[in-house]
Amino acid sequence: MAIRNTREEKQFLALIARMAAPEEDRVTWMENIHANGLSEELAEEIRQKLSSSPEGESEASHAKRTRNLIDLTRIIRQWRLSRQSKNFDKH
């Protein structure tokens, strides 16, 4: 069942779309987020994939990957804070 994605999840989807990752990984991640929302496990999997440096990576590609990793970290922090604040209101 598809869920309504949060602002942070939409930002995450936009980041995944511009990542230099294999197409099948990106499509799988995006479909998973659309269907189930973002999870800690999925966020960690994507972070690890983005953190790994491919052999013979150019300096420009490295800089782009580093910027994407910084954006990923920022979005994950916002997503966690948003999720925690919603859970706090319920208690």
C-alpha contacts under 8 A as a table, 3 or more apart, distances in Angstrom:
res1	aa1	res2	aa2	distance
1	M	35	A	6.05
1	M	36	N	7.51
2	A	34	H	6.20
2	A	35	A	4.39
2	A	36	N	6.62
3	I	34	H	6.76
3	I	35	A	6.09
3	I	36	N	6.48
3	I	37	G	6.84
4	R	34	H	7.94
5	N	8	E	7.99
5	N	9	E	5.74
5	N	10	K	6.43
5	N	33	I	7.86
5	N	34	H	6.86
5	N	37	G	6.37
6	T	9	E	5.11
6	T	10	K	6.29
7	R	10	K	5.13
7	R	11	Q	6.31
8	E	11	Q	5.02
8	E	12	F	6.10
8	E	75	I	6.11
8	E	76	I	7.72
8	E	78	Q	6.76
8	E	79	W	5.44
9	E	12	F	4.81
9	E	13	L	6.12
9	E	33	I	7.37
9	E	37	G	7.16
9	E	38	L	6.46
9	E	79	W	7.38
10	K	13	L	5.01
10	K	14	A	6.32
11	Q	14	A	5.11
11	Q	15	L	6.26
11	Q	75	I	7.09
12	F	15	L	5.05
12	F	16	I	6.21
12	F	72	L	7.12
12	F	75	I	6.60
13	L	16	I	5.07
13	L	17	A	6.23
13	L	30	M	6.19
13	L	33	I	7.74
14	A	17	A	5.12
14	A	18	R	6.67
15	L	18	R	5.40
15	L	19	M	6.26
15	L	68	N	7.13
15	L	71	D	7.73
15	L	72	L	7.28
16	I	19	M	5.10
16	I	26	R	6.23
16	I	29	W	7.95
16	I	30	M	7.38
17	A	26	R	6.92
19	M	65	R	7.54
19	M	68	N	7.09
20	A	65	R	7.50
21	A	25	D	6.81
21	A	26	R	6.55
21	A	49	K	7.79
21	A	50	L	7.54
22	P	25	D	5.43
22	P	26	R	6.45
23	E	26	R	5.17
23	E	27	V	6.13
24	E	27	V	5.19
24	E	28	T	6.09
25	D	28	T	5.15
25	D	29	W	6.12
26	R	29	W	5.16
26	R	30	M	6.08
27	V	30	M	5.15
27	V	31	E	6.07
28	T	31	E	5.25
28	T	32	N	6.10
29	W	32	N	5.10
29	W	33	I	6.22
29	W	42	L	7.56
30	M	33	I	5.16
30	M	34	H	6.14
31	E	34	H	5.07
31	E	35	A	6.06
32	N	35	A	5.16
32	N	36	N	5.71
32	N	37	G	6.84
32	N	38	L	7.77
33	I	36	N	5.33
33	I	37	G	4.21
33	I	38	L	5.19
34	H	37	G	5.87
38	L	42	L	6.64
38	L	43	A	6.95
39	S	42	L	5.27
39	S	43	A	6.14
40	E	43	A	5.11
40	E	44	E	6.11
41	E	44	E	5.18
41	E	45	E	6.17
42	L	45	E	5.02
42	L	46	I	6.20
43	A	46	I	5.24
43	A	47	R	6.10
43	A	76	I	7.33
44	E	47	R	4.98
44	E	48	Q	6.10
45	E	48	Q	5.26
45	E	49	K	6.24
46	I	49	K	5.05
46	I	50	L	6.10
47	R	50	L	5.13
47	R	51	S	5.96
47	R	69	L	7.17
47	R	72	L	7.34
48	Q	51	S	4.99
48	Q	52	S	6.32
49	K	52	S	5.56
50	L	53	S	7.69
50	L	65	R	6.88
50	L	68	N	7.97
50	L	69	L	6.55
51	S	65	R	7.90
51	S	69	L	7.06
53	S	57	E	7.04
53	S	62	H	7.73
54	P	57	E	5.68
57	E	61	S	6.26
57	E	62	H	6.40
58	S	61	S	5.20
58	S	62	H	6.15
59	E	62	H	4.99
59	E	63	A	6.16
60	A	63	A	5.12
60	A	64	K	6.25
61	S	64	K	5.10
61	S	65	R	6.06
62	H	65	R	5.08
62	H	66	T	6.07
63	A	66	T	5.06
63	A	67	R	6.25
64	K	67	R	5.14
64	K	68	N	6.19
65	R	68	N	5.06
65	R	69	L	6.10
66	T	69	L	4.97
66	T	70	I	6.27
67	R	70	I	5.10
67	R	71	D	6.24
68	N	71	D	5.01
68	N	72	L	5.98
69	L	72	L	4.92
69	L	73	T	6.18
70	I	73	T	5.18
70	I	74	R	6.29
71	D	74	R	5.09
71	D	75	I	6.14
72	L	75	I	5.21
72	L	76	I	6.12
73	T	76	I	5.19
73	T	77	R	6.22
74	R	77	R	5.22
74	R	78	Q	6.29
75	I	78	Q	5.07
75	I	79	W	6.02
76	I	79	W	4.97
76	I	80	R	6.09
77	R	80	R	5.16
77	R	81	L	6.15
78	Q	81	L	5.14
78	Q	82	S	6.04
79	W	82	S	5.15
79	W	83	R	6.08
80	R	83	R	5.10
80	R	84	Q	6.02
81	L	84	Q	5.12
81	L	85	S	6.05
82	S	85	S	5.22
82	S	86	K	6.29
83	R	86	K	5.23
83	R	87	N	6.29
84	Q	87	N	5.02
84	Q	88	F	5.99
85	S	88	F	4.93
85	S	89	D	6.35
86	K	89	D	5.34
86	K	90	K	6.74
87	N	90	K	5.24
87	N	91	H	6.88
88	F	91	H	5.55
